[in-house]
Amino acid sequence: MTKSPAARSEKILAATTNPGKLREIAQALEGLSVKLLRLDDLGLSVPAPEKGLAFLDNAREKALFYSRPTGHLTLAEDSGLEVEYLGGAPGVYSARFSGPEADDARNVAKVLKLMEGIPEEKRRARFVCCLVLCRGEKILTEISGTAEGRISTEPRGRNGFGYDPIFFFPPLGRTFAELTPEEKNRVSHRGQALRQLRGFLPRAFPDGSR
């Protein structure tokens, strides 16, 4: 009896250097015949420009920037926090909200400072994630996910990354940083978008079967 050939893994380039995002993408694609490539696997060190005023604009820009020269199926995302009281800030500037030396701790501290003394009913916020999958010049799909919550008065929890310690999610009564990775992925903006992507992916593969 001859053995059937092993299914070929489809390569997908993840257009991000954020280790937290890479981890969540890898978890979402577990069980698929997919090999996730990182930018440094291909020696891609030039950052994609992010000049858009909306998450989707930036996700498109990043996906095309890396897919054009490589020809790889490329997944890019842009995501961030929108605080209603701050007029939607930090928005697309979420990663660099606290300035040139921005990091998670500084960004969280700035949001908390701006929200000092603001009552609970005015602390509404949401996380937004936009995913774009493309190959070469062709955009194959655009997907978004959102999670509604509010800004806590202090950081809570040690899991997650970014603004997770101050994003309180009422249905579970905890911040995103207090959730396990599995709990967070079930309800988060990125988790929602990645589940939609997982359902779409077979149509993006050449034989449509994976």
Summary of the structure (lengths in Angstrom):
residues: 210
radius of gyration: 18.2
end to end distance: 24.6
largest distance: 73.5
contacts: 672
relative contact order: 0.16
helix: 39%
strand: 25%
